[in-house]
Amino acid sequence: MSVDELRRRLLDWFAAHRRDLPWRRKPTPYRVWVSETMLQQTQVATVLPYYERFLARFPTIEALAAADLAEVLKLWEGMGYYRRAHHLHRAAQMVVAQYNGELPSDEAALLALPGIGRYTAGAIRAIAFGLPAPMVDGNVRRVLARLDDVDEPVDDPAVSARLWARAAELVDPKRPGDFNQALMEVGSTLCRPRRPACAACPLADFCLARARGTQEQRPVRRRRLPRPHYDVVAGIVWHAELPGRFLIAQRPPDGMLGGLWEFPGGKRQAGESLPQALERELAEELGIRVAVGDHLLSFNHAYSHFRITLHAYHARHLGGAPQTLGVADWRWVTASELDAFAFARTDRRIIAALAAGGFRPPWERK
């Protein structure tokens, strides 16, 4: 069957089954850019409320560029992969300075902006500008690997290049935005990683993997090494003289979770107990001495490249004025002030545990 027939069937299916998503109702370059940035590593259902709030607060690139990064991070709070928010904010400032607030349609110009890679550039160009640009995300990669029954690892650079070339060959030049979104929609709703719904797929007659019965074995991926695990400690450091106040610190802007606030601490080193690790980290990062007290909670959390078990402890502040030795900033705060700061999901779990105890140190409750 011809490529024209494949396009026709896919677009007919999309017309009947496309989800009503807010970024599809008015696909301006800015709205497409924000949505595609949020959808990186994050499911549609999670993105929806964040997208609506973000666009309500920052309806234009100029509004985003003029905002304080802390406010951008606060609106992003809980969605994870915060580097996306940093890049979006910085790129908005560059677009205002270099392009008078209008995203360019040129691929090279888009790729020069922070956080915009080949996929996001393709999305902006195809969906917002109507240019025949390919888009290959995880869903599209899976569809293409099954369509052509690719028996090599799709994360191999040479295979990835072939898939991008295949996507460019297939994209409909007349309706590139709809075609790319349809391909992603098939991958998201039908061509799932497990138990693909081949009988309902508009591409079933074109699919070599289905014809050969190999769809469950595609795509092939290189074997991944186990993710390393770390024990991490965090301290709820209570002020010695101001009841109800405890210490929070802001992470450096350029590192992991940059600009977010946290209960200070860090990784346990070999040979240390958890309390010893917390005492050392607080001395190194803030220059303070503490007496580590009761354990509050421990839980596991996974990041993209490693896993942690986070152990939170109450601690008494013994001495030393906090300093910005390994942190960007610090504050003594009360429970009522916490909503003004952006925290990662792990620290929000600590806040919830503190709330259950009435935001009081254990020695005041005994």
SERO-4910 file (N, C-alpha, C, O; in steps of 0.05 Angstrom, whole numbers):
BEGIN
 pado doro    nc1    nc2    nc3   cac1   cac2   cac3    cc1    cc2    cc3    oc1    oc2    oc3
  Met    A     17    -24      0      0      0      0     17     25      0     40     24      9
  Ser    A      7     47    -10     22     71    -14     23     88     12      8     84     30
  Val    A     43    106     12     45    125     34     21    143     35     11    150     57
  Asp    A     10    150     12    -14    167     12    -37    153     26    -53    165     40
  Glu    A    -40    127     21    -62    112     34    -57    110     64    -76    112     80
  Leu    A    -32    106     73    -26    106    101    -34    133    114    -46    133    135
  Arg    A    -26    154    101    -33    181    112    -63    184    114    -74    194    134
  Arg    A    -78    176     93   -107    179     92   -120    164    115   -137    175    129
  Arg    A   -112    139    119   -124    123    140   -118    134    168   -135    135    186
  Leu    A    -93    143    171    -85    154    197   -101    180    203   -110    183    226
  Leu    A   -103    197    184   -116    223    188   -146    219    192   -159    233    207
  Asp    A   -158    200    177   -187    194    181   -192    183    209   -211    191    223
  Trp    A   -174    166    218   -176    155    246   -174    178    266   -189    179    286
  Phe    A   -155    196    262   -150    218    281   -174    237    282   -182    246    303
  Ala    A   -187    241    259   -211    259    259   -233    247    276   -248    262    288
  Ala    A   -234    221    277   -256    208    293   -248    203    322   -266    201    339
  His    A   -222    201    328   -214    193    355   -196    212    370   -188    206    392
  Arg    A   -190    235    358   -172    254    372   -183    263    398   -207    269    400
  Arg    A   -166    264    418   -174    274    445   -176    305    444   -161    318    430
  Asp    A   -195    315    459   -199    344    460   -180    354    482   -186    354    505
  Leu    A   -157    363    473   -136    373    492   -133    403    488   -135    413    465
  Pro    A   -129    418    510   -130    447    508   -109    459    488   -115    480    476
  Trp    A    -86    447    486    -66    458    468    -73    453    439    -61    465    421
  Arg    A    -92    435    433   -101    431    406   -122    450    397   -127    454    373
  Arg    A   -135    464    416   -157    482    408   -146    508    396   -159    520    379
  Lys    A   -123    516    404   -111    541    394    -81    537    393    -66    546    410
  Pro    A    -71    523    372    -43    515    371    -24    537    362    -12    535    341
  Thr    A    -22    558    378     -3    579    372     25    568    378     28    549    393
  Pro    A     46    580    367     73    571    373     79    570    403     91    551    412
  Tyr    A     71    590    418     76    591    447     62    568    461     73    555    478
  Arg    A     36    565    455     20    544    469     31    516    462     32    499    479
  Val    A     39    512    437     50    486    430     76    481    445     82    459    455
  Trp    A     93    502    446    119    500    459    115    492    489    128    474    499
  Val    A     97    507    503     93    501    531     82    473    535     92    458    552
  Ser    A     63    465    519     51    438    522     72    416    516     73    397    532
  Glu    A     87    419    495    106    398    489    129    397    509    139    375    515
  Thr    A    136    419    521    156    419    542    145    405    566    159    389    579
  Met    A    120    410    574    108    397    597    105    367    592    107    351    611
  Leu    A     99    360    568     93    332    562    118    314    560    116    290    558
  Gln    A    142    327    561    166    311    562    168    297    589    169    310    610
  Gln    A    168    271    589    171    254    614    146    256    632    148    246    655
  Thr    A    124    267    623    101    271    640     75    264    625     72    271    601
  Gln    A     57    249    637     33    240    624     13    263    620     13    282    635
  Val    A     -4    259    600    -24    279    593    -41    287    617    -46    310    622
  Ala    A    -51    267    631    -70    272    653    -57    289    675    -70    306    687
  Thr    A    -31    285    679    -17    302    699    -13    330    688    -15    349    704
  Val    A     -7    333    663      0    359    651    -25    377    650    -22    402    654
  Leu    A    -48    367    645    -72    383    640    -76    406    660    -77    429    651
  Pro    A    -78    401    686    -82    424    704    -58    443    706    -62    467    709
  Tyr    A    -34    433    703    -11    450    703    -11    469    679     -5    493    681
  Tyr    A    -18    458    656    -19    474    631    -39    496    634    -33    519    627
  Glu    A    -63    490    644    -83    511    646    -74    533    665    -78    557    659
  Arg    A    -63    526    688    -54    546    707    -31    562    696    -29    587    700
  Phe    A    -12    549    682     11    563    671      3    583    651     12    606    651
  Leu    A    -15    575    633    -24    594    612    -41    617    623    -41    639    613
  Ala    A    -56    611    644    -71    632    657    -53    653    669    -59    677    668
  Arg    A    -31    644    681    -12    663    694      6    676    673     13    700    676
  Phe    A     15    660    654     34    670    633     22    666    606     29    647    592
  Pro    A      3    683    598    -11    679    572      6    685    548     -1    677    526
  Thr    A     29    698    552     46    705    529     75    700    536     82    696    559
  Ile    A     91    699    515    120    696    520    131    719    536    149    716    553
  Glu    A    121    743    530    130    767    545    124    764    575    141    771    591
  Ala    A    101    754    582     94    751    610    112    730    623    120    735    646
  Leu    A    118    709    610    136    689    621    164    700    624    177    696    645
  Ala    A    174    714    604    201    725    605    204    745    628    225    747    640
  Ala    A    182    760    634    184    781    655    180    770    683    185    784    702
  Ala    A    172    745    685    166    733    712    192    727    726    213    723    714
  Asp    A    189    725    753    211    716    769    213    685    767    192    672    767
  Leu    A    237    674    766    240    645    763    227    631    787    216    609    783
  Ala    A    227    642    810    215    629    833    185    625    829    174    604    837
  Glu    A    172    643    816    143    640    810    139    618    789    120    603    791
  Val    A    156    617    769    154    596    749    157    569    762    142    551    756
  Leu    A    177    566    779    182    541    793    159    533    811    152    510    813
  Lys    A    146    553    824    124    547    841    100    536    825     87    517    834
  Leu    A     95    547    802     74    537    785     80    509    774     62    493    768
  Trp    A    106    503    772    115    477    762    116    456    784    118    432    779
  Glu    A    113    465    809    118    448    832    101    422    831     77    423    827
  Gly    A    114    399    834    101    373    834    102    359    807     96    335    806
  Met    A    109    373    786    109    360    759    136    347    753    138    330    735
  Gly    A    157    354    768    183    342    765    198    352    741    188    368    725
  Tyr    A    223    342    738    240    350    716    241    380    713    234    392    692
  Tyr    A    249    393    735    248    422    737    266    437    718    262    461    713
  Arg    A    286    423    708    303    437    688    287    447    665    295    466    652
  Arg    A    264    434    659    247    443    637    237    471    643    236    488    625
  Ala    A    229    477    668    219    503    675    241    524    672    237    546    662
  His    A    266    517    681    288    535    678    292    542    648    295    566    641
  His    A    293    522    631    298    526    603    275    543    590    281    560    574
  Leu    A    250    537    598    228    551    586    230    581    593    226    598    576
  His    A    236    587    618    239    614    627    261    629    613    258    651    603
  Arg    A    285    616    612    308    629    599    303    632    569    310    653    557
  Ala    A    292    612    556    287    614    527    266    636    521    269    650    501
  Ala    A    246    640    539    227    661    535    241    688    535    235    706    519
  Gln    A    260    692    553    275    717    555    292    721    529    294    743    519
  Met    A    303    699    518    318    701    494    300    708    470    308    723    452
  Val    A    276    696    469    258    702    447    249    731    448    246    744    427
  Val    A    244    742    471    237    770    473    260    788    464    256    807    450
  Ala    A    284    781    473    307    797    466    315    795    436    324    815    424
  Gln    A    313    771    425    324    767    398    303    767    376    309    773    353
  Tyr    A    278    760    383    257    756    363    232    772    368    210    766    358
  Asn    A    234    792    385    211    810    391    187    794    402    164    801    397
  Gly    A    193    773    417    172    758    430    158    737    413    138    725    421
  Glu    A    168    733    388    155    714    370    174    690    366    197    694    357
  Leu    A    165    666    372    181    642    367    188    640    337    170    643    320
  Pro    A    213    634    330    220    631    302    210    604    291    206    586    306
  Ser    A    207    603    265    199    577    253    223    562    242    221    539    234
  Asp    A    246    576    241    270    563    230    281    542    250    283    548    274
  Glu    A    288    519    240    296    497    258    322    504    273    323    500    297
  Ala    A    341    515    259    366    522    273    362    542    294    375    541    316
  Ala    A    345    562    289    340    582    310    326    570    334    332    578    357
  Leu    A    307    552    329    294    539    352    313    522    368    312    522    392
  Leu    A    330    507    354    349    489    368    369    505    384    382    494    402
  Ala    A    373    530    378    392    547    393    380    556    420    395    567    437
  Leu    A    354    552    424    341    561    449    344    539    470    342    515    464
  Pro    A    348    546    496    351    526    517    327    508    519    304    517    518
  Gly    A    332    482    521    310    463    526    295    454    501    278    436    502
  Ile    A    301    465    478    288    457    453    307    439    437    327    448    427
  Gly    A    299    414    435    313    394    420    299    389    393    281    404    386
  Arg    A    308    368    380    297    363    353    267    357    354    252    366    336
  Tyr    A    258    342    374    230    336    376    213    361    381    193    365    366
  Thr    A    220    377    401    204    400    407    204    420    383    184    433    377
  Ala    A    227    423    371    229    440    347    210    430    325    196    446    312
  Gly    A    210    404    321    192    392    301    163    397    308    146    403    291
  Ala    A    156    395    334    128    399    343    120    428    337     98    433    326
  Ile    A    136    447    344    130    475    339    127    481    310    108    494    301
  Arg    A    145    470    294    145    476    265    121    462    251    108    474    234
  Ala    A    115    437    259     93    423    246     66    432    255     48    438    239
  Ile    A     62    433    281     35    438    292     28    468    291      6    475    283
  Ala    A     47    485    298     41    514    299     46    528    273     31    546    266
  Phe    A     66    520    257     72    534    232     64    518    207     66    529    185
  Gly    A     55    494    210     46    478    187     68    470    168     63    467    144
  Leu    A     92    467    179    115    458    162    118    428    164    113    416    185
  Pro    A    127    415    143    129    386    142    153    375    157    172    364    146
  Ala    A    153    380    183    175    371    201    168    345    215    145    343    225
  Pro    A    186    326    217    180    302    232    181    307    262    194    325    271
  Met    A    168    289    278    169    290    307    171    261    316    154    245    310
  Val    A    192    255    330    196    227    340    200    228    370    221    234    380
  Asp    A    178    221    384    180    218    413    179    188    419    181    172    401
  Gly    A    176    180    444    175    152    451    152    137    438    155    114    430
  Asn    A    129    150    437    105    137    424    110    133    394    104    111    384
  Val    A    120    153    381    125    151    352    147    131    346    145    115    327
  Arg    A    167    131    363    189    112    359    178     83    360    186     66    344
  Arg    A    160     78    379    149     51    382    132     44    357    134     21    347
  Val    A    116     63    348     99     58    324    116     51    300    111     32    286
  Leu    A    137     67    296    154     64    272    170     37    274    173     23    254
  Ala    A    179     31    298    194      6    302    176    -19    295    186    -39    285
  Arg    A    151    -17    302    133    -39    295    124    -38    266    122    -58    253
  Leu    A    120    -14    256    111    -11    228    132    -24    209    124    -37    190
  Asp    A    158    -20    215    179    -31    198    192    -56    210    212    -66    199
  Asp    A    181    -65    233    192    -89    246    223    -86    250    238   -103    242
  Val    A    230    -65    263    259    -59    268    269    -77    290    259    -76    313
  Asp    A    288    -94    283    298   -114    303    324   -106    316    338   -123    328
  Glu    A    331    -81    314    355    -70    326    347    -50    348    325    -39    347
  Pro    A    364    -45    368    357    -27    390    351      1    379    367     14    365
  Val    A    328     11    386    320     38    376    335     60    389    335     83    380
  Asp    A    348     54    412    365     75    425    393     75    414    410     90    424
  Asp    A    399     59    394    424     61    380    424     85    362    404     89    348
  Pro    A    444    102    362    444    127    346    438    122    316    423    138    304
  Ala    A    449    102    305    444     97    276    415     89    271    404     98    251
  Val    A    404     73    288    376     65    285    358     89    290    338     93    276
  Ser    A    364    105    310    349    129    315    348    147    291    328    159    284
  Ala    A    371    150    278    372    167    254    355    156    232    342    171    217
  Arg    A    353    129    229    336    117    209    307    122    215    291    127    197
  Leu    A    299    121    240    272    126    248    264    155    243    241    161    234
  Trp    A    282    174    248    276    202    241    273    205    211    255    220    202
  Ala    A    289    192    196    287    194    167    260    182    157    248    192    139
  Arg    A    252    160    170    227    147    163    204    165    170    184    168    155
  Ala    A    205    179    193    184    197    201    182    220    181    160    229    174
  Ala    A    205    230    172    205    252    153    193    243    126    180    259    112
  Glu    A    197    218    119    186    208     94    156    205     95    142    209     75
  Leu    A    146    198    119    117    193    122    100    218    126     77    218    118
  Val    A    111    239    139     95    262    147     80    273    123     91    277    101
  Asp    A     55    280    128     38    291    107     45    320    103     43    336    121
  Pro    A     54    328     79     62    356     74     39    375     76     44    399     80
  Lys    A     15    366     71     -8    384     72    -19    388    100    -29    409    107
  Arg    A    -17    367    117    -28    369    144     -7    357    164    -13    337    177
  Pro    A     17    369    165     38    358    182     31    357    212     38    338    226
  Gly    A     18    378    221     11    379    249     -8    357    257     -3    342    277
  Asp    A    -30    353    242    -49    332    248    -36    305    244    -41    287    260
  Phe    A    -20    302    224     -7    275    219     11    268    243      9    245    253
  Asn    A     28    286    251     46    279    274     30    274    299     37    255    314
  Gln    A     10    290    305     -6    285    329    -21    259    327    -25    245    347
  Ala    A    -30    252    303    -44    226    299    -25    203    305    -33    183    317
  Leu    A     -1    205    295     19    184    299     25    181    329     27    158    339
  Met    A     27    203    343     31    202    372      7    190    387      9    175    406
  Glu    A    -17    198    377    -42    188    389    -45    158    386    -54    145    405
  Val    A    -37    148    363    -38    119    359    -19    105    379    -26     85    391
  Gly    A      5    116    382     24    105    400     15    106    429     20     87    445
  Ser    A      2    128    436     -7    131    464    -32    114    471    -34    104    493
  Thr    A    -50    111    452    -75     98    459    -78     70    448    -92     54    460
  Leu    A    -65     63    426    -68     36    414    -42     20    413    -41     -3    422
  Cys    A    -21     32    403      4     18    399     20     20    425     42     31    426
  Arg    A      8      9    446     20     11    473     44     -7    476     48    -26    460
  Pro    A     61     -2    496     84    -19    500     77    -49    504     91    -66    495
  Arg    A     55    -54    518     46    -81    523     18    -84    513      1    -66    515
  Arg    A     13   -107    502    -14   -114    491    -25    -92    473    -46    -81    479
  Pro    A    -11    -86    451    -22    -66    432    -48    -74    420    -53    -98    415
  Ala    A    -66    -54    416    -93    -59    406    -92    -59    375   -102    -41    362
  Cys    A    -79    -80    364    -74    -80    335   -100    -81    319   -101    -69    297
  Ala    A   -121    -94    329   -146    -97    314   -159    -70    309   -174    -66    290
  Ala    A   -154    -50    327   -166    -24    324   -148     -4    311   -156     19    307
  Cys    A   -124    -12    304   -104      7    294   -108     14    264   -110     -5    248
  Pro    A   -108     39    257   -111     46    229    -87     39    212    -88     39    187
  Leu    A    -64     32    225    -40     25    210    -35     -5    210    -14    -14    201
  Ala    A    -55    -21    219    -51    -50    221    -43    -62    194    -26    -80    194
  Asp    A    -55    -53    172    -49    -66    146    -22    -58    136    -12    -71    117
  Phe    A     -9    -39    148     18    -30    140     40    -41    158     63    -37    152
  Cys    A     32    -54    179     51    -61    201     64    -88    197     51   -109    197
  Leu    A     90    -87    192    105   -112    188    107   -128    213    106   -153    212
  Ala    A    110   -115    236    111   -130    262     86   -146    267     87   -169    276
  Arg    A     63   -134    261     37   -148    264     36   -171    245     27   -193    252
  Ala    A     44   -167    220     43   -188    200     61   -212    208     55   -235    202
  Arg    A     83   -206    221    103   -227    229     99   -237    258    113   -255    267
  Gly    A     80   -224    272     75   -233    300     96   -224    320    100   -237    340
  Thr    A    111   -203    314    133   -194    331    126   -168    346    144   -156    358
  Gln    A    101   -160    345     95   -133    356    102   -131    386    109   -110    396
  Glu    A     99   -153    401    106   -152    429    136   -151    434    144   -143    456
  Gln    A    152   -158    414    181   -156    418    193   -130    407    217   -126    408
  Arg    A    176   -112    398    185    -87    387    174    -64    405    151    -66    413
  Pro    A    189    -43    410    216    -39    400    237    -53    417    232    -59    441
  Val    A    259    -59    404    282    -70    418    298    -48    431    302    -27    419
  Arg    A    307    -52    456    323    -32    469    349    -45    480    349    -69    487
  Arg    A    369    -29    482    394    -39    495    389    -44    524    374    -30    537
  Arg    A    402    -65    534    398    -71    563    409    -49    580    432    -40    576
  Arg    A    393    -40    599    402    -18    615    415    -28    641    407    -49    652
  Leu    A    435    -14    650    448    -20    675    430    -13    698    414      6    696
  Pro    A    432    -27    720    415    -20    744    422      9    753    445     17    752
  Arg    A    401     23    761    406     50    771    418     49    799    410     33    816
  Pro    A    439     65    804    451     65    831    431     75    852    412     90    846
  His    A    437     67    877    420     75    899    436     90    920    459     83    925
  Tyr    A    424    111    931    437    127    952    419    130    976    395    133    973
  Asp    A    431    131   1000    416    140   1024    421    170   1026    444    179   1026
  Val    A    399    184   1029    400    213   1031    386    221   1058    366    211   1065
  Val    A    398    241   1071    387    250   1097    377    279   1093    389    294   1078
  Ala    A    356    286   1107    346    313   1107    339    320   1136    329    304   1151
  Gly    A    344    345   1143    340    354   1171    318    375   1174    318    395   1159
  Ile    A    300    371   1193    282    392   1201    295    405   1225    293    396   1248
  Val    A    310    427   1219    326    440   1240    309    461   1253    302    481   1241
  Trp    A    304    457   1279    286    475   1293    303    498   1307    324    492   1318
  His    A    293    522   1305    307    545   1316    308    543   1346    288    534   1359
  Ala    A    330    550   1358    334    547   1387    318    567   1403    311    561   1426
  Glu    A    312    590   1392    300    612   1408    273    621   1397    258    634   1412
  Leu    A    266    614   1372    241    622   1361    223    598   1357    226    583   1338
  Pro    A    204    594   1375    187    570   1373    172    568   1346    162    588   1336
  Gly    A    170    544   1335    155    540   1311    170    546   1285    159    543   1264
  Arg    A    195    556   1288    210    562   1263    231    541   1258    244    530   1276
  Phe    A    233    534   1232    252    514   1224    266    523   1198    257    542   1185
  Leu    A    287    510   1191    305    520   1170    299    506   1143    296    481   1142
  Ile    A    297    522   1122    295    511   1095    318    524   1079    326    547   1085
  Ala    A    327    510   1058    349    521   1042    341    518   1012    326    501   1004
  Gln    A    352    536    996    347    536    967    371    524    953    394    530    958
  Arg    A    365    505    935    385    491    921    398    510    900    385    528    890
  Pro    A    424    506    894    437    523    874    423    522    848    412    501    840
  Pro    A    422    544    833    405    545    809    413    527    786    397    519    770
  Asp    A    439    520    785    449    505    762    450    475    766    456    460    747
  Gly    A    444    465    789    445    437    795    418    423    792    399    435    782
  Met    A    418    398    800    393    383    800    372    396    818    379    405    840
  Leu    A    347    398    809    326    412    824    333    440    830    326    451    851
  Gly    A    348    453    812    358    480    816    337    500    823    317    502    809
  Gly    A    342    516    844    324    537    851    301    528    870    287    545    881
  Leu    A    297    502    873    276    493    891    286    495    920    310    495    926
  Trp    A    267    495    939    273    496    967    271    468    978    258    450    967
  Glu    A    285    463   1001    286    436   1012    292    438   1042    300    458   1052
  Phe    A    289    415   1055    299    411   1081    328    402   1077    333    381   1065
  Pro    A    347    417   1087    375    413   1079    386    386   1088    378    375   1108
  Gly    A    405    376   1073    418    351   1078    434    342   1054    444    358   1039
  Gly    A    437    316   1051    452    305   1028    457    276   1031    445    262   1047
  Lys    A    475    266   1014    481    237   1012    498    228   1036    516    242   1045
  Arg    A    491    204   1046    508    191   1066    533    180   1053    532    168   1031
  Gln    A    556    184   1065    581    173   1055    587    147   1069    576    140   1089
  Ala    A    605    131   1056    612    105   1067    622    108   1096    639    125   1102
  Gly    A    613     90   1113    622     90   1141    607    108   1159    611    107   1183
  Glu    A    589    125   1149    574    143   1166    547    131   1174    535    116   1160
  Ser    A    539    138   1198    511    133   1206    494    155   1193    505    175   1184
  Leu    A    468    152   1193    451    172   1181    453    199   1197    455    220   1185
  Pro    A    452    198   1224    455    223   1239    482    237   1234    483    261   1232
  Gln    A    503    220   1232    529    232   1226    530    246   1199    541    267   1196
  Ala    A    517    233   1179    516    245   1153    501    272   1153    510    291   1140
  Leu    A    479    273   1169    464    298   1170    480    320   1183    480    343   1174
  Glu    A    494    313   1205    511    333   1219    532    344   1200    537    368   1199
  Arg    A    545    326   1185    566    335   1166    555    352   1144    566    374   1138
  Glu    A    533    344   1132    521    359   1109    513    387   1118    517    406   1103
  Leu    A    501    389   1141    492    416   1150    515    434   1157    514    458   1153
  Ala    A    537    422   1167    561    438   1171    574    447   1145    583    470   1143
  Glu    A    575    429   1125    587    435   1100    571    455   1083    582    473   1070
  Glu    A    545    452   1083    528    468   1066    519    495   1079    515    515   1065
  Leu    A    516    495   1105    504    518   1119    522    529   1142    516    550   1152
  Gly    A    542    514   1149    560    523   1170    547    522   1198    555    538   1215
  Ile    A    528    505   1203    514    504   1228    520    478   1242    527    457   1230
  Arg    A    517    478   1269    520    454   1286    492    447   1296    476    464   1304
  Val    A    486    421   1295    460    411   1304    463    386   1321    484    373   1320
  Ala    A    443    381   1337    440    355   1350    417    340   1337    394    349   1339
  Val    A    423    319   1324    403    303   1309    385    288   1329    395    275   1347
  Gly    A    359    291   1326    340    279   1344    324    256   1331    335    239   1318
  Asp    A    298    257   1336    281    235   1328    279    232   1297    280    252   1282
  His    A    277    208   1289    271    201   1261    242    208   1254    224    200   1269
  Leu    A    237    222   1232    210    230   1224    198    209   1205    177    198   1210
  Leu    A    212    204   1183    202    184   1164    225    177   1145    244    192   1142
  Ser    A    221    154   1131    239    146   1109    221    136   1086    200    124   1091
  Phe    A    230    141   1061    215    131   1038    233    130   1014    254    143   1013
  Asn    A    225    114    995    241    110    971    230    129    949    206    136    948
  His    A    248    138    932    241    155    909    260    150    886    284    146    890
  Ala    A    249    149    862    265    143    838    267    168    820    247    181    815
  Tyr    A    291    174    812    296    194    791    303    179    765    304    154    765
  Ser    A    308    194    744    312    181    718    338    164    718    338    143    704
  His    A    359    172    733    384    157    731    393    145    757    414    132    758
  Phe    A    379    149    779    386    137    804    362    136    823    341    148    818
  Arg    A    365    121    844    344    118    864    355    127    891    379    125    896
  Ile    A    337    136    909    345    143    935    326    132    956    303    126    950
  Thr    A    336    129    980    319    127   1004    324    152   1020    347    157   1029
  Leu    A    304    167   1024    306    193   1038    298    188   1068    277    178   1073
  His    A    316    197   1086    312    194   1115    310    222   1127    330    237   1125
  Ala    A    288    229   1138    285    256   1150    286    254   1180    273    237   1193
  Tyr    A    301    272   1192    305    273   1221    299    301   1232    305    321   1219
  His    A    287    302   1256    286    327   1271    315    333   1281    330    315   1286
  Ala    A    321    359   1284    347    367   1294    344    393   1309    329    410   1302
  Arg    A    360    396   1331    362    421   1346    385    438   1335    407    427   1331
  His    A    380    463   1331    402    481   1323    418    488   1348    408    499   1367
  Leu    A    444    481   1347    462    486   1370    479    512   1367    485    525   1386
  Gly    A    486    518   1342    503    542   1339    511    546   1310    508    529   1293
  Gly    A    520    570   1305    529    578   1278    506    591   1263    485    578   1259
  Ala    A    510    615   1253    490    628   1236    491    615   1209    512    611   1198
  Pro    A    468    608   1197    468    595   1171    482    613   1150    479    637   1150
  Gln    A    497    599   1133    512    612   1111    507    598   1085    498    575   1084
  Thr    A    512    612   1063    507    600   1037    533    588   1026    545    597   1007
  Leu    A    542    567   1040    566    553   1032    561    534   1009    577    532    990
  Gly    A    539    519   1011    533    500    989    504    502    980    494    485    966
  Val    A    491    524    989    463    529    981    461    557    970    480    573    973
  Ala    A    439    563    956    436    589    944    424    609    964    430    633    962
  Asp    A    408    600    983    395    617   1002    384    600   1024    385    576   1023
  Trp    A    375    613   1045    363    598   1068    343    616   1082    344    641   1079
  Arg    A    325    604   1097    304    619   1112    297    603   1137    295    579   1137
  Trp    A    292    618   1159    277    607   1181    248    612   1177    240    636   1174
  Val    A    231    592   1175    203    596   1168    184    582   1188    193    565   1204
  Thr    A    159    590   1186    138    575   1201    121    560   1181    124    563   1157
  Ala    A    105    543   1191     88    526   1174     71    543   1156     66    535   1133
  Ser    A     61    565   1165     43    582   1149     56    595   1126     43    604   1107
  Glu    A     83    595   1126     98    608   1104    106    589   1082    116    598   1061
  Leu    A    102    563   1085    113    544   1067    101    546   1039    115    540   1019
  Asp    A     76    553   1037     64    554   1010     76    575    992     70    575    968
  Ala    A     92    593   1002    104    613    985    129    603    971    141    617    954
  Phe    A    137    578    978    162    567    967    156    543    950    138    528    955
  Ala    A    173    539    929    170    515    912    188    493    923    212    496    926
  Phe    A    176    470    928    190    446    938    187    423    919    168    421    904
  Ala    A    207    406    919    205    381    904    185    362    918    178    367    941
  Arg    A    176    342    903    157    323    914    166    310    939    150    305    958
  Thr    A    192    303    941    203    290    965    199    308    989    192    298   1011
  Asp    A    205    334    986    203    352   1009    174    357   1016    167    362   1040
  Arg    A    156    355    997    127    358   1003    118    334   1020    100    337   1037
  Arg    A    130    311   1017    123    288   1034    133    294   1063    119    286   1082
  Ile    A    156    306   1066    165    313   1093    146    334   1105    139    332   1129
  Ile    A    137    353   1089    118    373   1099     92    360   1109     81    367   1129
  Ala    A     83    341   1093     58    327   1101     62    312   1127     44    311   1144
  Ala    A     85    300   1131     90    286   1156     92    305   1180     83    300   1202
  Leu    A    104    328   1175    105    349   1196     78    359   1203     72    364   1226
  Ala    A     61    363   1183     33    372   1187     18    352   1205      3    360   1222
  Ala    A     23    327   1200      9    306   1217     17    308   1246      2    300   1264
  Gly    A     41    319   1251     50    322   1279     46    350   1290     56    357   1311
  Gly    A     32    366   1275     25    393   1284     48    413   1281     47    434   1294
  Phe    A     68    407   1264     90    425   1260    104    433   1286    110    456   1291
  Arg    A    108    413   1303    122    418   1328    144    397   1331    141    374   1322
  Pro    A    167    405   1343    188    386   1347    180    365   1367    164    371   1385
  Pro    A    190    341   1365    181    319   1383    185    325   1413    170    316   1429
  Trp    A    207    340   1419    212    345   1447    192    364   1460    189    365   1484
  Glu    A    176    378   1443    155    395   1454    129    379   1458    111    389   1471
  Arg    A    128    356   1446    104    340   1448    106    318   1469     86    304   1475
  Lys    A    129    316   1482    133    295   1502    126    305   1530    128    290   1549
***
